[in-house]
Amino acid sequence: MKILAVSDVESKALWDYFDKSRLEDIDLILSCGDLDPNYLSFLATFAHGPVLYIHGNHDTGYERTPPEGCVCIENRVFEYQGLRIAGLGGSMRYKPGLHQYTERQMAMRAIRLWPRIRAAHGLDILITHAPAFGLGDRPSLPHTGFKAFLKLMDRYQPSYLLHGHVHLSYDPLAPRVRQYGNTTVINAYEKYVFEVP
């Protein structure tokens, strides 16, 4: 299965200079947040499979204008063609506003996922907006990662954790792909395509 992960910045290749052949062999689109809902709706129009999304810390307009034709997987496990995909959006709380959480709040959200993951007999992909602590995060509070994601990876060992929030333009030498135990951690900034056997 070929998966397109997107986050934070709308790809000009997929929107401004769109060519539908770029999505022909994509089976699933996963959004890690902070994208224009109209962009996700546009991608859903041409996608062969579903567009699944979680919220970024700047996605406050989704309540008024949700992405049409897309599926929000916040706080749930979604199964597609045998893949079990869970979503926990938002960033570390750094000011009042939606989709921001303290470490404790995110830990409680993660714990509430446990029964859903057990019911699905495991987890293949975890989609987050913020990174896990120490895995591509930054020292500033808004870009600090969550330790709760490390615990989820330790407990369920998903094959992938996809995140956004930390723009690769912040540090051009930062790796896009990292390994944490059995989990491949991918920064989905703008767009990234990968294949799942």
CORHUHU-V582980 format. One record per backbone hydrogen bond with DSSP energy under -1.0 kcal/mol. CO is the residue of the C=O (numbers start at 1). NH is the residue of the N-H. If there is no record, write none. Layout:
# CORHUHU-V582980
CO|NH / CO|NH
This chain:
# CORHUHU-V582980
1|196 / 2|27 / 2|28 / 3|194 / 4|30 / 5|192 / 6|32 / 7|9 / 7|190 / 11|15 / 12|17 / 15|18 / 19|22 / 20|23 / 23|26 / 28|4 / 29|52 / 30|6 / 31|54 / 33|8 / 36|40 / 37|41 / 38|42 / 39|43 / 40|44 / 41|45 / 43|47 / 50|29 / 51|71 / 52|31 / 53|73 / 55|90 / 56|59 / 59|62 / 61|65 / 67|70 / 71|53 / 73|76 / 76|87 / 78|85 / 80|83 / 83|80 / 84|124 / 84|125 / 85|78 / 86|127 / 87|75 / 90|130 / 91|101 / 99|91 / 101|93 / 102|106 / 103|107 / 104|108 / 105|109 / 106|110 / 107|111 / 108|112 / 111|114 / 113|117 / 114|118 / 115|119 / 116|120 / 117|122 / 118|121 / 124|160 / 125|86 / 126|162 / 127|88 / 129|164 / 131|146 / 132|135 / 140|143 / 141|144 / 143|138 / 146|133 / 147|151 / 148|152 / 149|153 / 150|154 / 151|155 / 152|156 / 153|157 / 159|184 / 160|126 / 161|186 / 162|128 / 163|188 / 164|166 / 167|170 / 171|174 / 176|187 / 178|185 / 180|183 / 183|180 / 184|161 / 185|178 / 186|163 / 189|191 / 192|5 / 194|3
